[in-house]
Amino acid sequence: MPLAALLCSMLSAPVNEPTATAVELRQEFLVSTHLDREVELSILLPAGWTSASAATYPVLYLNDGQDLPRLHLGRTLERLYAQRILQPFVLVAIHANEERMYEYGIAAQADYNDRGNKAAAYTRFVVDELLPFAQLMYKVTANPAETVFAGFSLGGLTAFDLVWHHPELFARAGVFSGSFWWRRRGLDDGYTPADRIMHGLVGAKQPHATHQFWLQTGTLDERGDRNGNGVIDAIDDCLDLIELLVQQGLEPARQLRYVQIEGGHHHPDTWGRVMPDFLQWAFGATVAQPLAQPLPVVRAQLDQMAELEPELIAAPAAAETAAHLLAVEAAVSTEILNIIAAPTAEDECPEELPVLPIQPMSITRPADGDYLPYYATYIDLVPADADPRQLLHEQTTEVQATFGALTDEQALQVYAPGKWTSKQMLLHIVDTERVFAYRALRFARGDAQALAGFDENDYADNGGANVRSMSDLLAEYAAVRAATLALVNSFTSAQLQQGGMANNAEVTVNALLYILPGHERHHLNVFRERYLPVLGVA
C-alpha cells in the first residue's frame, strides 16, 4: 500500500460503533490435516446474522485474508450495505502464511520452479475442511449458485482453478490481477504460450453451464511484454484466457465480466477500489439481475488509440463504484467492461506522502571519523545540497513505483546465480532501515551501550521474502518508512551530534541520517542496472 494511503487509513479508520449496516469481524483458527498446519480465518458477518437462523447465507471465500485491512473491505461492505446495493452474505477470508507460493497455484501441476506443489493439498483443505466448517458454524449455503471464490494475483489463479474444476461447489470466481502466466517451462527453456498451465486446462474441456467469471487486470500490473506486442503480459494472459473460454462455449454476455483498470497496479489499493464492482456482480441486491451488457475488448496498440472514438457512458446509478465507464467499439472476438478507477470523496487520500513539518536543525555532511569508511559509498550518493530527510520522503514513492510494478514472478528472478531476488532486496532495504534507525534512536537518547552488527546475507536467507507477496512487502516498507520519518524529524541539532559504537566502530546520528537514503539509492541503482535488463524492461 502506498505510504500516503497507509497514513490516510490510519487517520480515517471508522469508529467501531454498532450500526444497522455494521459488519462483525470474527477470527477463527482451523486445524487442517491436508496442510498440516493451523489456518487463520477472518469471518465478516452481515448485520443481523445469527446462528439461530433457519435460512442460510450466500458466501464469498477469499484468498489472502491477511490483506483485508489493506483492502478496506469492512468499510466498503458497510457503505454498500447502507446503500442497499448488496444482499447479506458471509465472507470467509483465508489467511496465507510463508507457504503461500507453494499452497497457491494449480492443483493439477506445479509450475516450472516447483511452486504450487502444495496446491492440490490446499484444494483438499478447501473442499474437505473449510467448506464443511463454514457451513456448520456460520450458516453459509452449500448451493453452488450462491457460493463464490475469489483471490488476488496467485490467490486469484487458485480461485479460478477451484471454481473451474469444482462447479458442483462453486458457480462463480472473482480474479483480481490473476497469475495466469503460471507455466510449466521457464522463459529461457524454450517457453511458448502453450506452456501456460491454466490455458491448457481450459482448452481441454468446456465450461460448466453455471460458470460465471469476473476477471480484472490493471494497465500497470507489470512491465513485462514477452511477445513484444505492446501489451503487458498480465493483460495478454488474461485476454488469451477469455478467448479460450469463449472458444470452449462460454457465453460472454451471461457468464463473463472483464474489468480493466487504466492506471491500475498489482496492489491492494487498486483491488480495494474496484472491489465494489465485483461485490455487486457477485451479491447484487436484485436477485437474478442481469449483468450490464459487456463491451467489445480493446487490444489496440498505443499508436492506434487515436483512431478510436471513445464514448463516455454513465455508470449504473445503483453501483456507485466511483468509476467512469469508457466504451470503445472494436472488431474483436471477446468482450469487456473498461473502468477507469477514481476514488470517491469519502475514500480520497492524498496521492503524495504528506510533508510533515520538519524540525529546524543544523544538518551538515558527516565528517571523516563519524562513520566507517565503508559507508562513504552510501553517503556520497546523497547530493551535496540535499536534506536527507527530504530524500527519504521523496524516495518512498520511487521505491513503491519501482517494486510495485513487478509481478510476483518477476520479483523472484535474479540477475546472476547466488544473487538476491527483488523481493529479498526490498526486504533488505526494510531490515537495514530498521537496524540503522534503531541505532540512531539509541544514540540520540544518550545510550552508550555498544551495538552489534548484522549479517545481511543471513537476514536475507532467513527473512522469508520469496514466499511473501510483493504487496505485503511494500506494505511493510510503507509502515517502516512512516516510523523512520517520524523519528528522524524529531531529532534536535544536539541529538544529531550524539554517537555511539555500532559494528565495532563509531558512528553519529547525523551520519546514520545520511546513510539511510544513500543505502536505499544504492539498491535502486543496482536494481536498474542489473535487474531490469534481466526482466526485459530496461
C-alpha positions as CSV (number, residue, x, y, z in Angstrom):
1,M,0.0,0.0,0.0
2,P,1.3,3.5,-0.8
3,L,2.5,5.3,2.3
4,A,0.0,8.1,1.8
5,A,-2.8,5.6,1.7
6,L,-1.5,3.8,4.8
7,L,-1.4,7.1,6.8
8,C,-4.8,8.1,5.5
9,S,-6.3,4.7,6.5
10,M,-4.9,5.2,10.0
11,L,-6.4,8.7,10.3
12,S,-9.8,7.9,8.8
13,A,-10.5,4.5,10.3
14,P,-14.1,4.3,11.3
15,V,-15.2,4.2,15.0
16,N,-16.4,0.7,15.9
17,E,-19.9,1.7,16.9
18,P,-22.7,-0.7,16.0
19,T,-25.0,0.5,13.2
20,A,-27.7,-1.1,11.1
21,T,-25.2,-1.9,8.4
22,A,-22.2,-2.7,10.6
23,V,-20.3,-5.9,9.7
24,E,-19.0,-8.1,12.5
25,L,-15.4,-9.5,12.3
26,R,-14.6,-12.8,13.9
27,Q,-11.3,-14.7,13.9
28,E,-11.1,-18.4,13.7
29,F,-8.3,-21.0,13.6
30,L,-9.0,-24.2,11.7
31,V,-6.6,-27.1,12.0
32,S,-6.0,-28.6,8.6
33,T,-4.8,-32.2,8.2
34,H,-4.3,-31.7,4.5
35,L,-2.0,-28.7,5.0
36,D,-0.6,-29.9,8.3
37,R,-1.0,-26.5,9.9
38,E,-3.4,-24.2,11.6
39,V,-5.2,-21.9,9.2
40,E,-6.3,-18.5,10.3
41,L,-9.6,-17.2,9.1
42,S,-11.3,-13.8,9.2
43,I,-15.1,-14.0,9.1
44,L,-17.1,-10.9,8.2
45,L,-20.8,-11.3,9.1
46,P,-23.6,-9.0,7.9
47,A,-25.7,-7.1,10.3
48,G,-28.4,-9.3,11.7
49,W,-26.6,-12.6,11.2
50,T,-27.5,-15.2,13.8
51,S,-26.6,-18.8,14.2
52,A,-30.2,-19.5,15.2
53,S,-31.5,-18.5,11.7
54,A,-33.1,-21.3,9.8
55,A,-32.0,-19.7,6.5
56,T,-28.5,-20.0,5.0
57,Y,-26.4,-17.1,3.7
58,P,-24.6,-16.7,0.4
59,V,-20.9,-16.9,0.9
60,L,-17.6,-15.5,-0.5
61,Y,-14.4,-17.5,0.1
62,L,-11.5,-15.1,-0.3
63,N,-7.8,-16.0,-0.5
64,D,-5.1,-13.8,1.1
65,G,-7.4,-12.9,4.0
66,Q,-4.5,-11.3,5.8
67,D,-4.9,-8.3,3.4
68,L,-8.4,-7.4,4.4
69,P,-7.2,-4.2,6.2
70,R,-5.3,-3.0,3.2
71,L,-8.4,-3.5,1.0
72,H,-10.6,-1.5,3.4
73,L,-13.1,-4.3,2.8
74,G,-15.1,-3.9,6.1
75,R,-15.7,-0.2,5.3
76,T,-16.6,-0.9,1.7
77,L,-19.1,-3.6,2.8
78,E,-20.8,-1.2,5.3
79,R,-21.1,1.5,2.7
80,L,-22.6,-0.8,0.1
81,Y,-25.0,-2.3,2.6
82,A,-26.1,1.2,3.7
83,Q,-26.8,2.0,0.0
84,R,-28.8,-1.3,-0.2
85,I,-26.6,-2.4,-3.1
86,L,-25.8,-5.8,-1.7
87,Q,-27.7,-8.7,-0.3
88,P,-26.4,-10.0,3.0
89,F,-23.6,-12.6,2.6
90,V,-20.9,-14.1,4.8
91,L,-17.2,-13.5,3.9
92,V,-14.7,-16.2,4.8
93,A,-11.2,-14.9,4.3
94,I,-8.4,-17.4,4.4
95,H,-5.0,-16.1,5.6
96,A,-1.9,-17.2,3.8
97,N,1.4,-17.8,5.5
98,E,5.0,-18.4,4.5
99,E,3.9,-21.4,2.3
100,R,1.8,-19.1,0.1
101,M,3.9,-19.7,-3.1
102,Y,3.5,-23.4,-2.7
103,E,-0.1,-23.8,-1.4
104,Y,-1.4,-21.4,-4.1
105,G,-1.3,-22.3,-7.7
106,I,-3.0,-25.0,-9.8
107,A,-3.8,-28.3,-8.2
108,A,-3.1,-30.4,-11.2
109,Q,0.5,-29.2,-11.7
110,A,3.2,-27.1,-10.1
111,D,5.0,-24.5,-12.2
112,Y,8.4,-24.9,-13.8
113,N,10.1,-23.9,-10.5
114,D,8.0,-26.3,-8.4
115,R,6.0,-23.5,-7.0
116,G,2.4,-24.6,-6.2
117,N,3.5,-28.1,-5.3
118,K,1.0,-28.0,-2.3
119,A,-1.9,-26.5,-4.4
120,A,-3.6,-29.9,-4.5
121,A,-3.4,-30.2,-0.7
122,Y,-4.8,-26.6,-0.5
123,T,-7.7,-27.7,-2.7
124,R,-8.4,-30.6,-0.5
125,F,-8.3,-28.3,2.5
126,V,-10.9,-26.1,1.0
127,V,-13.2,-28.9,-0.2
128,D,-12.9,-31.3,2.7
129,E,-12.3,-29.0,5.7
130,L,-13.1,-25.3,5.1
131,L,-16.5,-25.6,3.4
132,P,-17.9,-28.1,6.0
133,F,-16.6,-25.8,8.8
134,A,-18.2,-22.6,7.4
135,Q,-21.5,-24.3,6.6
136,L,-21.7,-25.8,10.1
137,M,-20.5,-22.8,12.1
138,Y,-21.7,-19.8,10.1
139,K,-24.9,-20.9,8.3
140,V,-23.4,-20.4,4.8
141,T,-25.1,-22.1,1.9
142,A,-23.9,-25.3,0.1
143,N,-25.7,-24.2,-3.0
144,P,-23.0,-23.6,-5.7
145,A,-25.1,-20.8,-7.3
146,E,-24.6,-18.7,-4.2
147,T,-21.0,-19.8,-3.5
148,V,-18.3,-17.5,-4.8
149,F,-14.5,-17.9,-4.6
150,A,-12.1,-15.0,-5.2
151,G,-8.5,-14.0,-4.9
152,F,-5.7,-11.7,-5.9
153,S,-2.6,-12.5,-8.0
154,L,-1.6,-16.1,-7.3
155,G,-4.6,-16.4,-5.0
156,G,-6.8,-15.4,-7.9
157,L,-5.3,-18.2,-10.1
158,T,-6.1,-20.6,-7.2
159,A,-9.7,-19.3,-7.0
160,F,-10.2,-19.8,-10.8
161,D,-8.7,-23.3,-10.6
162,L,-11.0,-24.3,-7.8
163,V,-14.1,-23.0,-9.5
164,W,-13.2,-24.4,-12.9
165,H,-12.7,-27.9,-11.6
166,H,-15.4,-27.9,-8.9
167,P,-18.6,-26.5,-10.4
168,E,-20.5,-28.8,-8.0
169,L,-19.3,-26.5,-5.2
170,F,-18.7,-23.1,-6.8
171,A,-20.5,-21.4,-9.7
172,R,-18.6,-18.2,-9.8
173,A,-15.0,-16.9,-9.4
174,G,-13.5,-13.4,-9.0
175,V,-9.9,-13.0,-10.1
176,F,-8.1,-9.7,-9.4
177,S,-4.8,-9.4,-11.4
178,G,-4.6,-13.2,-11.7
179,S,-1.3,-15.0,-12.2
180,F,-2.4,-16.6,-15.5
181,W,1.3,-16.6,-16.6
182,W,1.7,-19.8,-14.4
183,R,3.7,-22.1,-16.8
184,R,5.4,-25.4,-17.0
185,R,8.6,-24.1,-18.6
186,G,10.9,-21.1,-18.0
187,L,11.3,-18.3,-20.4
188,D,14.9,-19.4,-21.1
189,D,14.0,-23.1,-21.5
190,G,12.1,-23.0,-24.8
191,Y,8.9,-21.4,-23.5
192,T,5.9,-20.9,-25.8
193,P,2.4,-19.6,-24.9
194,A,1.2,-23.3,-24.9
195,D,3.2,-23.7,-21.7
196,R,0.7,-21.7,-19.7
197,I,-0.9,-24.3,-17.5
198,M,-4.3,-22.8,-16.9
199,H,-4.8,-22.0,-20.6
200,G,-4.1,-25.7,-21.3
201,L,-6.6,-26.9,-18.7
202,V,-9.3,-24.5,-20.0
203,G,-8.7,-25.6,-23.6
204,A,-9.2,-29.2,-22.6
205,K,-12.8,-29.0,-21.6
206,Q,-15.9,-26.9,-21.8
207,P,-17.1,-24.6,-19.1
208,H,-19.9,-25.7,-16.9
209,A,-23.3,-24.2,-17.8
210,T,-23.4,-22.4,-14.4
211,H,-19.9,-21.0,-14.5
212,Q,-19.5,-17.2,-14.3
213,F,-16.2,-15.3,-14.1
214,W,-15.3,-11.8,-13.0
215,L,-11.8,-11.1,-14.2
216,Q,-9.7,-7.9,-13.6
217,T,-6.4,-6.5,-14.8
218,G,-4.6,-3.2,-14.4
219,T,-2.7,-1.5,-17.1
220,L,0.2,-1.1,-14.7
221,D,0.0,-4.6,-13.2
222,E,3.6,-5.1,-14.5
223,R,6.0,-4.0,-17.3
224,G,6.8,-7.4,-18.9
225,D,5.9,-7.9,-22.6
226,R,7.1,-11.4,-23.6
227,N,5.8,-11.2,-27.2
228,G,6.7,-7.6,-27.8
229,N,3.1,-6.6,-28.9
230,G,2.9,-3.5,-26.8
231,V,0.5,-5.1,-24.3
232,I,1.8,-6.2,-20.9
233,D,1.8,-9.9,-20.2
234,A,-0.8,-9.7,-17.4
235,I,-3.4,-8.3,-19.8
236,D,-2.3,-10.6,-22.6
237,D,-2.5,-13.7,-20.5
238,C,-6.0,-12.8,-19.2
239,L,-7.4,-11.9,-22.6
240,D,-6.0,-15.0,-24.1
241,L,-7.8,-17.0,-21.4
242,I,-11.0,-15.2,-22.1
243,E,-10.7,-16.1,-25.8
244,L,-10.2,-19.7,-24.9
245,L,-13.2,-19.6,-22.6
246,V,-15.4,-18.2,-25.4
247,Q,-14.0,-20.8,-27.9
248,Q,-14.9,-23.5,-25.4
249,G,-18.5,-22.3,-25.2
250,L,-18.6,-19.6,-22.5
251,E,-21.4,-17.1,-23.3
252,P,-19.7,-13.7,-22.6
253,A,-23.0,-11.7,-22.1
254,R,-24.2,-14.1,-19.4
255,Q,-21.0,-15.6,-17.9
256,L,-18.2,-13.1,-18.1
257,R,-17.3,-9.6,-16.8
258,Y,-13.8,-8.3,-17.6
259,V,-12.7,-5.1,-15.8
260,Q,-9.6,-3.4,-17.0
261,I,-8.3,-0.6,-14.7
262,E,-6.5,2.2,-16.5
263,G,-3.5,3.1,-14.3
264,G,-4.3,0.1,-12.0
265,H,-1.4,-1.6,-10.2
266,H,-0.8,-5.1,-8.9
267,H,-1.7,-3.9,-5.4
268,P,-4.4,-4.0,-2.8
269,D,-5.0,-0.3,-3.3
270,T,-6.3,-0.9,-6.9
271,W,-8.1,-4.1,-5.8
272,G,-9.8,-2.3,-3.0
273,R,-11.1,0.4,-5.3
274,V,-12.6,-1.9,-7.8
275,M,-14.0,-4.2,-5.1
276,P,-17.5,-2.6,-5.2
277,D,-17.9,-3.7,-8.9
278,F,-17.0,-7.2,-8.0
279,L,-19.3,-7.4,-5.0
280,Q,-22.3,-6.1,-6.9
281,W,-21.6,-8.6,-9.6
282,A,-21.4,-11.4,-7.1
283,F,-24.0,-10.3,-4.5
284,G,-26.1,-7.6,-6.1
285,A,-29.3,-6.9,-4.1
286,T,-31.6,-7.5,-7.0
287,V,-31.8,-11.3,-7.4
288,A,-31.2,-12.6,-10.9
289,Q,-30.2,-9.1,-12.0
290,P,-28.6,-9.5,-15.5
291,L,-25.1,-8.3,-15.9
292,A,-24.6,-4.9,-17.7
293,Q,-24.1,-5.6,-21.4
294,P,-20.4,-6.0,-21.8
295,L,-18.4,-4.1,-24.4
296,P,-16.0,-5.3,-27.0
297,V,-12.4,-5.8,-26.0
298,V,-9.9,-3.2,-26.9
299,R,-6.5,-4.7,-27.7
300,A,-5.1,-1.8,-29.7
301,Q,-1.5,-0.7,-29.9
302,L,-0.8,2.7,-28.3
303,D,-0.3,4.4,-31.7
304,Q,-3.8,3.1,-32.8
305,M,-5.7,4.6,-29.9
306,A,-6.1,7.9,-31.8
307,E,-8.2,6.1,-34.4
308,L,-10.8,5.1,-31.8
309,E,-13.7,7.4,-30.8
310,P,-14.5,6.7,-27.1
311,E,-17.9,7.4,-25.8
312,L,-18.5,8.2,-22.2
313,I,-21.1,6.1,-20.5
314,A,-22.6,6.7,-17.1
315,A,-22.1,4.0,-14.5
316,P,-25.2,2.3,-13.2
317,A,-26.7,4.5,-10.5
318,A,-27.1,1.7,-8.1
319,A,-23.4,0.6,-8.4
320,E,-21.8,3.9,-7.3
321,T,-18.4,2.3,-7.8
322,A,-16.7,5.6,-8.1
323,A,-15.6,4.8,-11.6
324,H,-16.2,6.1,-15.1
325,L,-17.2,3.7,-17.8
326,L,-15.5,4.1,-21.2
327,A,-17.0,2.2,-24.1
328,V,-14.8,1.7,-27.2
329,E,-16.1,-0.1,-30.3
330,A,-13.6,-2.5,-31.8
331,A,-13.9,-5.6,-34.1
332,V,-12.5,-8.3,-31.9
333,S,-13.9,-11.5,-30.6
334,T,-14.5,-11.1,-26.9
335,E,-16.0,-8.5,-24.6
336,I,-15.0,-6.3,-21.6
337,L,-16.0,-3.5,-19.4
338,N,-13.2,-0.9,-19.2
339,I,-13.2,1.0,-15.9
340,I,-11.0,4.0,-15.1
341,A,-10.7,4.0,-11.3
342,A,-11.1,7.2,-9.3
343,P,-11.5,7.4,-5.5
344,T,-14.8,8.8,-4.1
345,A,-14.7,11.9,-1.9
346,E,-15.3,9.5,1.0
347,D,-12.2,7.4,0.2
348,E,-10.0,10.1,-1.2
349,C,-6.5,10.2,0.2
350,P,-3.6,12.4,-1.0
351,E,-1.5,11.0,-3.8
352,E,1.7,12.1,-2.3
353,L,3.1,11.5,1.2
354,P,2.0,14.5,3.3
355,V,5.0,16.7,4.0
356,L,5.3,16.6,7.8
357,P,6.7,19.7,9.4
358,I,10.5,19.5,9.6
359,Q,12.1,20.5,12.8
360,P,14.8,23.1,12.4
361,M,18.2,21.6,13.0
362,S,21.8,22.0,11.8
363,I,22.4,19.3,9.2
364,T,25.9,19.1,7.8
365,R,27.6,16.3,5.8
366,P,29.2,13.8,8.1
367,A,32.9,14.3,8.6
368,D,35.6,11.6,8.3
369,G,35.6,9.6,11.6
370,D,31.8,10.0,12.0
371,Y,31.3,6.6,10.3
372,L,33.1,3.6,8.9
373,P,34.8,4.3,5.6
374,Y,32.7,1.6,4.1
375,Y,29.6,3.8,4.4
376,A,31.1,6.5,2.3
377,T,29.7,4.7,-0.7
378,Y,26.2,5.5,0.5
379,I,26.8,9.0,1.9
380,D,28.4,10.0,-1.5
381,L,25.0,9.2,-3.1
382,V,23.3,12.0,-1.2
383,P,23.7,15.2,-3.2
384,A,25.7,18.0,-1.5
385,D,22.8,20.4,-1.1
386,A,20.1,17.8,-0.2
387,D,18.3,17.3,3.1
388,P,18.5,13.6,3.8
389,R,15.1,13.7,5.5
390,Q,13.5,15.1,2.3
391,L,15.2,12.4,0.3
392,L,13.7,9.7,2.5
393,H,10.3,11.3,1.8
394,E,10.8,11.5,-1.9
395,Q,12.4,8.1,-2.4
396,T,9.4,6.4,-0.8
397,T,7.3,7.0,-3.9
398,E,10.2,5.9,-6.2
399,V,10.6,2.6,-4.3
400,Q,6.9,1.9,-4.3
401,A,6.7,2.5,-8.1
402,T,9.8,0.5,-8.9
403,F,9.0,-2.6,-6.9
404,G,5.2,-2.3,-7.2
405,A,5.4,-2.6,-11.0
406,L,6.8,-6.2,-10.6
407,T,4.7,-9.3,-10.7
408,D,5.5,-12.0,-8.1
409,E,7.1,-14.0,-10.9
410,Q,9.4,-11.1,-11.9
411,A,10.2,-10.4,-8.3
412,L,11.6,-13.9,-7.9
413,Q,14.1,-13.6,-10.8
414,V,17.8,-13.0,-10.2
415,Y,20.4,-11.4,-12.5
416,A,23.1,-14.0,-11.6
417,P,23.3,-17.2,-9.7
418,G,23.5,-16.7,-5.9
419,K,22.2,-13.1,-6.1
420,W,19.1,-11.8,-4.3
421,T,15.7,-11.7,-5.8
422,S,13.9,-8.3,-6.0
423,K,11.8,-9.4,-3.0
424,Q,14.9,-10.1,-1.0
425,M,16.4,-6.8,-2.0
426,L,13.3,-4.9,-0.9
427,L,13.2,-6.7,2.5
428,H,16.9,-6.0,2.9
429,I,16.1,-2.3,2.4
430,V,13.4,-2.6,5.1
431,D,15.6,-4.6,7.5
432,T,18.6,-2.3,7.2
433,E,16.4,0.8,7.7
434,R,15.1,-0.8,10.9
435,V,18.6,-1.5,12.2
436,F,20.0,1.9,11.3
437,A,17.0,3.8,12.7
438,Y,17.3,1.8,15.9
439,R,20.9,2.7,16.2
440,A,20.0,6.4,15.7
441,L,17.3,6.1,18.3
442,R,19.6,4.6,20.9
443,F,22.4,7.1,20.4
444,A,20.1,10.1,20.2
445,R,18.7,9.1,23.6
446,G,22.3,9.1,25.1
447,D,22.5,5.3,25.3
448,A,26.3,4.4,25.4
449,Q,25.9,0.7,25.0
450,A,27.8,-0.8,22.0
451,L,25.5,-2.3,19.4
452,A,26.3,-5.4,17.4
453,G,26.5,-5.6,13.6
454,F,24.4,-7.9,11.4
455,D,25.0,-10.2,8.5
456,E,22.8,-9.1,5.6
457,N,23.0,-12.4,3.9
458,D,21.9,-14.3,7.0
459,Y,19.0,-11.9,7.2
460,A,18.1,-12.4,3.5
461,D,18.3,-16.2,3.9
462,N,16.0,-16.2,6.9
463,G,13.7,-13.4,6.0
464,G,11.2,-15.4,4.0
465,A,10.8,-12.7,1.4
466,N,10.4,-15.0,-1.5
467,V,7.2,-16.6,-0.1
468,R,5.6,-13.3,0.6
469,S,3.6,-11.3,-1.9
470,M,5.1,-8.1,-3.2
471,S,2.1,-6.1,-2.0
472,D,2.8,-7.5,1.5
473,L,6.4,-6.5,1.4
474,L,5.5,-3.0,0.1
475,A,3.0,-2.5,3.0
476,E,5.8,-3.4,5.5
477,Y,8.1,-1.0,3.7
478,A,5.5,1.8,4.0
479,A,5.0,1.2,7.7
480,V,8.7,1.2,8.4
481,R,9.3,4.4,6.4
482,A,6.5,6.2,8.2
483,A,8.1,5.3,11.5
484,T,11.5,6.3,10.3
485,L,10.3,9.7,9.0
486,A,8.6,10.4,12.3
487,L,11.8,9.5,14.2
488,V,14.4,11.5,12.2
489,N,12.1,14.5,12.0
490,S,12.1,14.6,15.8
491,F,15.8,14.9,16.2
492,T,17.3,18.1,17.5
493,S,20.7,19.5,16.4
494,A,22.2,18.3,19.6
495,Q,20.9,14.8,19.2
496,L,22.4,14.7,15.6
497,Q,25.8,15.1,17.1
498,Q,25.4,12.2,19.5
499,G,27.1,9.0,18.6
500,G,28.0,5.5,19.8
501,M,29.6,2.2,18.9
502,A,27.9,0.0,16.3
503,N,29.5,-2.9,14.5
504,N,32.8,-2.1,16.4
505,A,33.0,1.4,15.0
506,E,32.0,4.9,16.0
507,V,29.0,6.4,14.2
508,T,27.0,9.5,14.7
509,V,23.2,10.0,14.4
510,N,23.9,12.6,11.7
511,A,25.9,10.0,9.7
512,L,23.1,7.5,10.1
513,L,20.7,10.0,8.8
514,Y,22.7,10.3,5.6
515,I,23.4,6.6,5.3
516,L,19.7,5.7,5.2
517,P,18.7,7.4,1.9
518,G,22.1,6.7,0.4
519,H,21.8,3.0,1.1
520,E,18.4,2.9,-0.5
521,R,19.6,4.9,-3.5
522,H,22.5,2.4,-3.9
523,H,20.0,-0.5,-4.2
524,L,17.7,1.4,-6.6
525,N,20.7,1.9,-8.8
526,V,21.6,-1.8,-8.7
527,F,18.1,-2.7,-9.5
528,R,18.0,-0.5,-12.6
529,E,21.5,-1.5,-13.8
530,R,21.3,-5.3,-13.2
531,Y,17.8,-6.5,-12.6
532,L,15.8,-4.5,-15.2
533,P,17.8,-5.9,-18.2
534,V,17.1,-9.4,-17.0
535,L,13.4,-8.6,-16.7
536,G,13.4,-7.3,-20.2
537,V,12.1,-3.8,-19.2
538,A,15.3,-1.8,-19.3
